[in-house]
């Protein structure tokens, strides 16, 4: 089996001294695993970064044996964010999430387009709040849609402000998850929303399919959580 496609690097692991096993998410073939020979050479390793986009030539003798890739860089993405730890962690987590929740060899153009849009999202002033909705869009694209408004009760305060709580509990749900509003200036709401989406991932998705909560999301959240509130607000939510 031989084909050509374009895809984003999801993961890479050392296979032997000079070679790696890599996973790409491709436009026409979905998630594909294969060997990259000579991956430690200067020609390849400098751009073989998680999140970058590649031209791929894939070859395999049969479906029962792992194939191999010949690769050329198509678009440099990750190096644009080398000076921003939080955005690098965001890329790492996003690719890890796609690796975990997609099926080998199953095309999903919506997932491919979401990866394509990630660089534009990270360049936006409101990248963090938009990433939360990006994550929810990804869940929907792989069959796990949620409308938070279906799970909350609304309370109207004396000043007319609306507050939402998970039904039968006192757990607060930030308004932006209900109203799908990007124009917020409360950094705590963003962190609360990020945590609620993580709870949904863990309890509704991962536990049902027997997958552990990804460390890459914990690292991303902890990096943001440990910032001072004023610093978080200065990230241009």
FENZI-V739132 format. One record per backbone hydrogen bond with DSSP energy under -1.0 kcal/mol. NH is the residue of the N-H (numbers start at 0). CO is the residue of the C=O. E is the energy in kcal/mol with one decimal. If there is no record, write none. Layout:
BEGIN
((NH;CO;E) (NH;CO;E))
END
This chain:
BEGIN
((2;57;-2.0) (4;55;-2.0) (6;53;-2.1) (7;24;-2.2) (8;51;-2.2) (9;22;-3.2) (10;22;-1.4) (12;20;-2.3) (14;18;-2.5) (15;18;-1.6) (19;35;-1.9) (20;12;-3.1) (21;33;-3.1) (22;10;-2.2) (23;31;-2.5) (24;7;-2.5) (25;29;-3.0) (26;5;-1.9) (31;23;-2.6) (33;21;-2.3) (34;66;-2.3) (35;19;-3.1) (39;17;-1.2) (40;37;-1.7) (43;40;-1.1) (44;40;-2.9) (46;43;-1.5) (48;46;-2.2) (50;8;-2.3) (51;48;-2.2) (52;74;-2.3) (53;6;-2.9) (54;71;-3.4) (55;4;-3.2) (56;69;-2.4) (57;2;-2.9) (58;67;-2.2) (59;0;-2.2) (64;61;-1.4) (67;58;-2.6) (68;34;-3.2) (69;56;-2.3) (71;54;-1.9) (73;52;-2.9) (74;52;-1.8) (79;76;-1.3) (80;77;-2.3) (81;78;-1.4) (83;80;-1.9) (87;83;-2.1) (88;84;-2.4) (89;85;-1.8) (90;86;-2.2) (91;87;-2.5) (92;88;-2.6) (93;89;-2.5) (94;90;-2.4) (95;91;-2.1) (96;92;-2.8) (97;93;-2.1) (98;94;-2.2) (99;95;-2.2) (100;96;-2.1) (104;30;-3.1) (105;102;-1.8) (111;107;-1.8) (112;108;-2.4) (113;109;-1.9) (114;110;-2.1) (115;111;-2.2) (116;112;-1.9) (117;114;-1.2) (120;116;-2.3) (121;117;-2.4) (122;118;-1.1) (123;120;-1.5) (126;123;-1.4) (129;125;-2.3) (130;126;-2.0) (131;127;-1.3) (132;128;-1.1) (133;129;-2.1) (134;130;-2.8) (135;131;-1.7) (136;132;-2.3) (137;133;-2.1) (138;134;-2.1) (139;135;-2.1) (140;136;-2.0) (141;137;-1.1) (142;139;-1.5) (143;138;-3.3) (149;146;-1.9) (150;147;-2.0) (152;164;-2.9) (154;162;-3.2) (156;160;-3.0) (159;156;-2.0) (162;154;-2.9) (164;152;-2.3) (165;170;-2.6) (166;150;-2.2) (168;165;-2.0) (172;163;-2.7) (176;173;-1.3) (177;174;-1.0) (178;174;-3.1) (179;175;-1.5) (183;181;-1.8) (189;185;-1.3) (190;186;-2.0) (191;187;-2.7) (192;188;-2.7) (193;189;-2.5) (194;190;-2.1) (195;191;-2.3) (196;192;-2.3) (197;193;-1.7) (198;194;-2.2) (199;195;-2.1) (200;196;-2.2) (201;197;-2.5) (202;198;-3.0) (203;199;-1.9) (205;200;-3.0) (206;201;-1.8) (210;205;-2.2) (217;213;-1.3) (218;214;-2.7) (219;215;-1.7) (220;216;-2.9) (221;217;-2.9) (222;218;-1.9) (223;219;-1.6) (224;220;-3.4) (225;221;-1.8) (226;223;-1.4) (231;227;-2.4) (232;228;-2.2) (233;229;-1.5) (234;231;-1.3) (235;232;-1.1))
END
